[in-house]
Amino acid sequence: MERRTRWTAAIFLFVALDAASLQIRGALLPQFEATFDVSPSLLGLVAPAGTAGLFLTVLVVGLAAGRIRVHRTLLIAVLGSGGFLLVMSGAPVYPLFLGALFLHGLSLGGVRALDRALLSHLYPDRRGRLFTLHSLAWAIGAVSGPAFAALVVAFADWRVVFALLGLAFLPIAFSIRGLDLPERMENERPISLEGAADLVRDPTILGMAGALLLVGGIEGAVFTWLPYYAGTSLPAALAPLALSAYLLAYVPGRVAYTVLAERVGYARLSLALVLPAIPAMYVAFVLTEGYAMLAAVFVLGLFMSGQFPLLSAVGVEAASEYSGPVNAISTSAIYVGMAVVPTVMGVIVGAYGIGVAMLVPVALVVGATLLIAATWFADQRV
């Protein structure tokens, strides 16, 4: 198999497993509560434990992409991603489980800091298409994760879910063990702190980061609070279908944007998608409830599904010689949004209720639209 094809397959499989490992956590919260005998407030530590580790590594490794031994970093990160899932599957106490989850996030970040940079060097003339395919792989993993967890738990203990996912990372490590990197990746230019500061001040990079921060906040709000909100108008057993409907829309959405990205332009397509997302989000979170809301969130997912890959491609196009640092900035921005916004919404839920809290993503999508428009304008001037 051609080297480029093997690298691409390994990256796509990794990101699908990454998404599955993220989405099964929420699906298995009741099992964690019963096994470890912890309160719901302590269960809330599951989300930040994994996200904090990933954010830290993405930022450090991505900014150091021109200085580190990339192949060794990728191999260790893949092995760690699987290995710490195996530790989680056997954790006897909750603190050990959270510690392994943090280290699992650190390991995931070692690959996520470099995967888009590697794809950009493997396919320098088709970055946007590969970025959307990369995100399509994430979407497929995200949709499959909860279903896989439910299937396994129907016949076995929840620990088996983590054990099987952990073992699934091993073929990736075996595949890339002796695989050479593309020359451009080996020659990625190192960046100083001053250079990183200059990079962030670039109008296109700055606009991309700000927009992704808000997009990450919207996704964090949906991933965390949509099932809870759906439970106010749907039977408890059906409430998780709201998140499934949203994530399911990512699959056809990202297939379509893979085709459109290079014809329309990354920033222009991003803006064209986020504009109708404003009324779609208002309809989904304000005007509808029950089964009508399920249809509305599917439509919303179609519009939002392309934002991360398209905006990431805008940033890499603006500074392709620093694809590692740009990837670190874009990935860090979206994960910061995913960590902060759901926490803020939790405070609002406690004070004013979930109906008021769901206005937060509606406001964020308006802000994201303005920033994407500014980014498109800056990109046009380059």
Protein Blocks (a to p, Z undefined) as FASTA:
>chain_A
ZZklmmmmmmmmmmmmmmmmmmmmmmmmmmmmmmnopafklmmmmmmmmmmmmmmmmmmm
mmmmmmmcfklmmmmmmmmmmmmmmmmmmombfklmmmmmmmmmmmmmmmmmmmmmmmmm
mmmmlmmmmmmmmmmmmmmmmmmmmmmmmmmmmmmcfklmmmmmmmmmmmmmmmmmmgcc
dfklmmoccddfklmmmmmmpmklmmmmmmmmmmmmmmmmmmmmmmmmmmmmpcfklmmm
mmmmmmmmmmmmmmmmmmmmmmnopklmmmmmmmmmmmmmmmmmmmpgcjllmmmmmmmm
mmmmmmmmmmmmmmmmmmmmlmmmmmmmmmmmmmmmmmmmmmmmmmmmmmnojklmmmmm
mmmmmmmmmmmmmmmmmmmmZZ
